[in-house]
Amino acid sequence: MSNFATIATMLHAVAAVIWVGGMFFAYVVLRPATGALEPPAPLKLWAAVLPRFFPWVWASVIILLLTGYAMVFGAFGGFANAGYHVQVMHGSGLFMMVLFVYLFFVPYPRFLRAVQAEEWTRAAVNMGRIRRVVAINLTIGLLNVVVGSGRFWP
């Protein structure tokens, strides 16, 4: 493996860990812990957490795209020479990105506006939408980790 491919692979893995690991922490650890808080404290907490996490997701998305295509076209010579696992990761990764863009531009701003206006019912509805997208993306992301190990399969 060339230095280029090695660096691209490492950056790709780090970006995936940041995004998928962040979703895992948010969904599996932080979300249940907010249940012990009195309303509307959980919504206020999420309004403080998400603006800190989402720039990392955007950076991860950009790095995943750049390093993914760099590996496909630089190391493999195109999709025709890449393994099936790469093509599956490509498609599911793009789907995850589309879901994140939807989350970021539709329920997330609505959620923030509702929290700012102290409209807790509306905030909770939009937090539920965000939570569903994160659950879907977390599932796909974890499956991508398994699929990504495909190059090591026999």
C-alpha positions in Angstrom: 0.0 0.0 0.0 1.4 3.4 -0.9 1.9 6.2 1.6 -1.0 8.0 -0.1 -3.4 5.1 0.3 -2.2 4.6 3.9 -2.8 8.2 4.9 -6.2 8.2 3.1 -7.2 5.0 4.8 -6.2 6.4 8.3 -8.1 9.7 7.7 -11.1 7.8 6.4 -11.2 5.6 9.5 -10.8 8.5 11.9 -13.6 10.4 10.3 -15.9 7.4 10.4 -15.0 6.8 14.1 -15.8 10.4 14.9 -19.2 10.3 13.2 -20.3 6.8 14.1 -18.8 7.0 17.6 -20.5 10.3 18.2 -23.8 8.9 17.2 -23.3 5.8 19.4 -22.5 8.0 22.4 -25.4 10.3 21.7 -28.0 7.5 21.1 -26.8 4.8 23.5 -25.3 6.8 26.4 -26.5 10.4 26.5 -30.1 9.9 25.3 -31.0 7.4 28.1 -29.2 9.6 30.7 -31.3 12.6 29.8 -34.4 10.6 30.9 -33.4 11.3 34.5 -33.6 15.1 33.9 -36.8 17.1 34.6 -38.4 18.6 31.4 -37.4 20.8 29.6 -33.7 20.2 30.7 -33.1 17.3 28.3 -34.2 19.5 25.3 -31.9 22.3 26.6 -29.1 19.9 26.9 -29.5 18.7 23.3 -29.7 22.3 22.2 -26.2 22.7 23.7 -24.7 19.4 22.6 -25.8 19.2 18.9 -24.2 22.5 17.8 -20.9 21.2 19.2 -21.2 17.8 17.5 -22.5 18.8 14.1 -19.3 20.7 12.9 -17.4 17.4 13.6 -20.0 15.6 11.5 -19.6 18.1 8.6 -15.8 17.7 8.8 -16.2 13.9 8.8 -18.5 13.9 5.8 -16.0 16.0 3.8 -13.1 13.8 4.8 -15.0 10.6 4.1 -15.9 11.8 0.7 -12.4 13.1 -0.2 -10.6 10.1 1.2 -13.1 7.6 -0.1 -12.9 8.8 -3.7 -9.1 9.3 -3.4 -8.8 5.6 -2.5 -11.3 4.4 -5.1 -9.6 6.3 -8.0 -6.1 6.6 -6.6 -5.5 3.2 -5.1 -8.0 1.0 -6.9 -8.1 2.7 -10.3 -11.9 3.1 -10.1 -15.0 1.4 -8.9 -14.6 -1.5 -11.4 -11.4 -2.5 -9.5 -12.7 -1.9 -6.0 -14.2 -4.7 -4.0 -17.9 -5.2 -3.5 -17.4 -4.0 0.1 -16.2 -0.6 -1.2 -19.2 -0.2 -3.4 -21.6 -1.1 -0.6 -19.8 1.4 1.7 -20.0 4.1 -1.0 -23.8 3.7 -1.5 -24.7 3.4 2.1 -22.3 6.2 3.0 -23.9 8.5 0.5 -27.3 7.6 1.9 -26.1 8.4 5.5 -24.9 11.8 4.2 -28.2 12.6 2.6 -30.0 11.7 5.9 -27.6 13.9 7.8 -28.2 16.9 5.4 -31.9 16.4 5.9 -31.5 16.3 9.7 -29.3 19.3 9.7 -31.4 21.5 7.5 -35.0 20.4 8.4 -35.7 19.1 12.0 -32.5 20.6 13.6 -33.2 24.3 12.9 -36.9 23.7 13.9 -35.7 22.1 17.1 -33.4 25.0 17.9 -36.0 27.6 17.1 -38.5 25.8 19.3 -36.1 25.6 22.2 -35.3 29.3 21.9 -39.0 30.1 21.9 -39.6 27.7 24.8 -42.1 25.8 22.7 -41.3 22.5 24.4 -43.8 20.3 22.6 -42.6 21.4 19.2 -39.0 21.0 20.3 -39.7 17.5 21.5 -41.4 16.6 18.2 -38.3 17.7 16.2 -35.9 16.1 18.7 -37.9 12.8 18.0 -37.2 13.3 14.2 -33.6 13.9 14.9 -33.4 10.8 17.1 -35.0 8.7 14.4 -32.5 9.8 11.8 -29.6 9.2 14.2 -30.9 5.7 14.9 -31.0 4.9 11.2 -27.6 6.4 10.5 -26.1 4.7 13.5 -27.3 1.4 12.3 -26.0 1.9 8.8 -22.7 3.3 10.1 -22.2 0.2 12.3 -23.0 -2.0 9.4 -20.5 -0.1 7.3 -17.8 -0.8 9.9 -18.5 -4.5 9.4 -18.7 -4.2 5.6 -15.5 -2.1 5.5 -13.6 -5.0 7.0 -14.5 -6.9 3.8 -11.1 -6.6 2.4 -9.9 -8.8 5.2 -12.5 -11.5 4.6 -11.2 -14.7 3.1 
